[in-house]
């Protein structure tokens, strides 16, 4: 790998899920220009729709979003090459998100189809062991098609005394759990936090201050602002529209800039990235930029650059973020990637 270039890994949907990807794609990133250069598929695996790295070991994890859900793990070489470690069943259908505890000791998985959360212990090298817990959510929401049952869409481990937050689209809920480290089992914190009916909470991002967090409402096209207290309670402060555009808006990924000044929200259906200023009140819309495709499923901020994976347009597009205004500006040509669903630096 030349000079200061970095490697970015991209997950996607393969034919098993109706997609066109062949596995995990690697790309070389130039930190100065933000340009991505494809290195091709580096791991052939079924529908690796979300990726995560171990915080201190060179290990990559992916969900395999299939009816019989699995996770897979690889050792990551400096050139971006992946050496397979193994695969493990999650116990739940269609896992769509996973995250590693801050101390690197456990891996948490959100099973969308199963409406559940799986827990895997990780050894000193980051290798998963046999599953230690599977917590299934119960209930449904007001949308008979999308909320007929629980659909866990994201897991967000906390630091210190903060709980694991499990975002469930199907039950309009955010569940809070503490991890019993010795047993690897999740202990619920009651009560669960119920979002407004029909919100369809999808993803959650924590603010760098450790207190604020924001949730994308996939079904009602909203962004929900919340506050986390020191004792792990989650209070809802209100919501705003995720987009100012007309159309069927389905917000997906969201992220907060490193300095905590701006919130970014990807809006599928209208193909935009909305930028919100963050202050003491609710988020305020600053600007909304076209992503060049209709279905921006995921994006990631890396330094002054932002990379958007548009699942249906078969591309990852690069933006440079204006530090003063927070607004992203598209640069260069998009990199062609079949059915991309996740970008991981």
N, C-alpha and C positions, 0 to 999 in steps of 0.2 A: 504494500500500500504506500503510495507516494506521499512524501512530505507530511503535512498536517491533516491530510484527508481522513475522514471518519467513515464508518460504515453504518448505514441505516437498514433495518430489516422491515419487511412489509408482508403482512398476512393477507389472506384473501379466501374467497369461496371457490372451491373446486367443483368438479362435475357432480360430486355426491350431494351438493346443495344447490345445484342449478347454476353454478358459476363457471368461470373460464380459467381460473388460476390452476397451477400445477403444484403449488406448495408455497413455501416461504421464499420470497425474493430478497436478494441483497442489492444495495446500491451504494456506490461511493459518493460521499458528500464533501464538497469543497466548502469549508467553513467561511472562507472569504466571500465567495460569490453566491453560496447557497446551492449551486448546481448539483443535480443528482445524475449519476451515470450508472445504468443498470449493470449488475454483475450476473444477472440471471437467477434461476431457481437454485437455491443452495440446500433445500430440504424438501423432498417430495413427501407430503403428508396431506391427509384429507381435511379440507376446510379449516385451516388454522386461522380462524376469524379474529382472534385477539392474542396478543403477545405480551410477555412481561419478562424482565430481567431480574436475576438475583441481585440484591444490593451490594454484595461484596465478592461473589464468586462468578466466574465466567460461564454462567449457565442461563440458557434461554428456555422459557416455558411457553407452550401454546395450548389453547383449547382446540379440540377437534369437534366442531359443532355438528354433531351427528345425532340421529335418534338414539343410538347407544353411545352416550357421551364418553369422551376420553380426554385426558391431557397427555402431552408429550413433552419431553425435555431433551436438550442438546447441550453439549459443551461448545462454547464459542471460541473460535480461533481469532488471532489478531487480524487476519485478512477477511474476516466475516464468514469463514467456513464453519459449518456446523457438524459436529460429530454426535451421532445419536446415542442417547442414554437409555431411553425406554419410554413406554406408554402405560398408562394406568386408567382403569374405568372410574368415572366420577360418581356413578350410582344414580345419575340424573340425566334426562334427555337434553340434547342441544345446549351444551355449555357455551356461553357467549362472552364470558369475561373472567379474568383471574388476576390475582394480585398477591404479592409476597409481603409478609409481615416485615415491619421496619428492622427487626433484629435478624431477619433471614431464617427464622426457625420454622415457619409454617407457610403453606401455600393455600389460599382460599379460592374457591371456584363458584361462580354463579351459573346455575343450570336453568336456562330460560324455559325450556319445555317441561322440565321436572318441577319448576317452582321451588328450587332448593339451593342450599349452600353446602359444598363439600369442603372438608379440611384434610390436608396432607401434611405430615411432618417432613421436614427437610433435614438431612444430616449435615455434617460439617462441610461437606463438599457441595451442598445444594441439591443433592439427589433425593427425590421424593421417596417416601416409604409407603406402606399400605395406608389407605384412607382411615382416619380416626373418627370422623363424624360425618353425618349427612342429616341436615336439618331441613325438613320439608315445611313450607308455608301452606297455610290453609285459607280458603276464602275466595272471593271474586269481587269484581268491580261492576260499574254500571254499564259498561260497553259489552254487549253480549258476544261480540266477535273477538275482541282483543283482550277482554278481561273475564273470560269464562272460568278462569282458574288462576292460581298464582303463576307468575312469570318473573322469576328473579333475573334482573338485567345487569347488576353490577355489585361488586363487593369492594369496600373501601376501608382497609385497615387503619386504625388510629394509632397515635403515638402516645406513650406514657399511659395515663389513665383513660384516654379516650377510647370509646368502644369501636368495634368493627361495625360499619354501617352497610346493610344489605338493602339495595334499592329494588323494589318489586313493582313492576309495571301492572301486573294483573290484579293486585289487591290494593292499589293506591296507597302503598305503605313503605315506610323506611323502618326496617327492623334493626335493633341495636343488640350487639352481643359482646360479651367478654370471653376471652379464650382462657380455658384452664390449661396452662402450658403442660402440666404433668400428664394429663390424659389426652390432650389434643382435642378436647370437646368444647363446644360453644355453649355458654350459659346465657340465656336470654335476659335482657334488661326490659322489664315491663314498664309502661305499656309501649306497644309499637306506635310509631308516629304516622298518623293517617293524613295524607295530602287531600286537597279538595277532590270530591268525586269526579272521575273522568280525567284526572291529570295524566295518568299513565307515566309515572316517574321512571326515567330511563337511566341517566347517568348523574353522578354527583361529583363536584370538585370542591376541595377544601381551600380556603384562602390561606396565604402564607402566615396570616396573623394567628391561625389556629382556632379562631372563634367563628368566623363567618364561613358559610358554605352555600353552594348554589346547585339547584337540581333542574335538569331539563325535563319538561313535561311533553312526552312524545305525542300524547293523544289530544291535548288541548292547546298545543303550540305555545307553551309558556316557559318562563324561567322562575323558579321558586327560590326566594331568598330565605335562608335560615341562619340561626345562631346556635353554636355549640357552647354550653357552659362548662366550667371546669369539672363538674361532676358527671359530664357525659349526657346531660339532657339536651334535646334538640327542639328548638322553638322556631316556628314559622313566622316570618316577618311580613310576608306578602309576596305577590307575584306580578310579573310584567310580561307583555307579549315578547316572544322570542324573535319576532320579525315584524318589520313594518310593511312588508310586501303583501299584496293580495295573492291568495291561493291557499292550497292545503299545505300548511306548514307542519313539518315533523322534525323538531329539533333532535339532534343526535348527541354528538360530543360537545363538551364545553371545557374551557381551561381558563385559568387566571394567570396573567403575566407575572414574571418573577418579582417585580416590584409591587405587585398588588393593586395597581392603579386601574387595570382594565380586565374585563371579562369578555371572552370570545365564545360564540355559540354558532355551531354549524347547523344550517337549516335545510333539510331535504325537502324536495317538492318544489321549492322556489330557488334552490341552488345558490345560497348566500352564506356569508360569514358575517354575523352581526357583532358589533363592537359596543360594549357598554362601559361607561365610566363608573367606578366604584367609590362610593363615599360612605357616609354614616347612614344614609337612607337606602331606598331600593335602587337597583341598577338603572342607569339612565342611558338610553340609546344614543351613541355618538355618530355611528355610520354603519352602513351595511353594504358589503361589496360582493359582486358576483364571483363565484368560484370557477366559472367556466363549464360547469356540469350541473345536472339536476339533482344528484344524490350524494352530497358530501357526507359520508358516513363517519369519518374519523379525521382528526388532524392532530398535529403536535407542534409545540413551540420549541425551537432549538436556537438559543441565542437570539439574534435579530431576525431569524427566519421562521417561517411557518409553512408546514407541509400538509396539504389537504388530499386525502384519499377519496376519490369519487368512485364509488362502487360500480355504477352503471355506465360511466363514461370511460372506464378502463384507463384511469390516469391518476398520477400523483402530481399536483401542481404546487409550485414554489412561490412564496410571497416573502417580501421584505417588510418588516413591521417598522413604521415610523415611530421612533422612540418618544417624540414629543406628543403626537396625537394618538398613538396606539393603533392607527389604521394600517392594515396590510395592503400592499401594492403588489400585484402579480409581476413576476419577472421571468424572463426566459420562456422556453417551451416546456409544456408538461412532459413528464416521463411516462411512457406507455407501460401500464401494468394491468394485467387482466384481473377484473373483479377485486380491486384492493379494498380491504376493510379495516386495516390497522397499520399505523406507521410508528416504528419504535427506533429511536436513536441509540 
